[in-house]
């Protein structure tokens, strides 16, 4: 039997990209199975009906990522 997961997007932060099928790569705050929400980068189907695998970040990991991106990406 396949395990059921529940998700609730508690805050939509940014759409990072779109693809031709209507799916969007998004940065959101998401709570899975009633746990505390965490930052996630994940591709979502229209209306958030389905999602692909993604990356979940604690606030510390998000800070480290931001520091690395500031060094790497020159605006």
RAJOHU-V878008 format. One line per field, one symbol per residue. phi: phi as a letter, one per 30 degrees, with the letter a starting at -180 (. if undefined). psi: psi as a letter, one per 20 degrees, with the letter a starting at -180 (. if undefined). burial: + if it has 16 or more other ideal C-beta (glycine too) atoms within 10 Angstrom, else -. A space follows every 10 residues. Layout:
phi=???
psi=???
burial=???
//
This chain:
phi=.ddcccbbdd adcaccabbd djdbdbcbcb cchidddbdb cadbdeihdb bcdbccbddd dddddddddd ddccd
psi=ppppqqqooh ppgqphrqri jiqppqorpp ppkjrqqrpq oqpqrqjkhr qrqappprhg hgghgggghh hgoo.
burial=------+-+- ---------- --++++++-+ -------+++ ++++---+-- +--+--+--- ---------- -----
//
